[in-house]
């Protein structure tokens, strides 16, 4: 007969993984006896076995998990906690109070539900092949600013406007022209010589 003063609880216990089957079962039986000896009742038991730990606990990398669902008076729950705290084979434990409509499930049932849920998601999710999105190229219109030419100073304008004076090209002298020039120069010299001679021979002219 259930005790009206009892509340439903669930405890997860993590035992050392190197105890072996016999010592592990012995430790579990001792914990169950503490519950029943304090007017508690074991409702469900589920041994998960040895699992890897997410992080080291007391230098241990693995642990043996066991879950117990039980009912007990809240006042007597302290006795269970004290015995677990001083037990060197218990690495960790966690006690939670379960609601009235709480559905007890084993590890196998949880794993089966998780597999079914994954299959449902895969069936529901349609295989959509996404087309590669083309990148929109935004063409920026270049506004060409036509710069007005700066007015040149008047001096530069006048220089540019005046046409360059054409210098007369020097004509090369021919041989005939050169010979004519030479003859003229010789004739002039001869004339000068004759004049000088006439002046010298003239008796009226005294030097």
TAFEN-V985361 format. One record per helix or strand of 3 or more residues. SS is the DSSP state (~ for helix, > for strand). FROM is the first residue (numbers start at 0). LEN is the number of residues. If there is no record, write none. Layout:
BEGIN
ss->SS from->FROM len->LEN
ss->SS from->FROM len->LEN
END
This chain:
BEGIN
ss->> from->5 len->11
ss->~ from->19 len->18
ss->> from->40 len->17
ss->> from->59 len->14
ss->~ from->73 len->12
ss->> from->89 len->8
ss->~ from->106 len->18
ss->~ from->153 len->8
ss->~ from->174 len->27
END
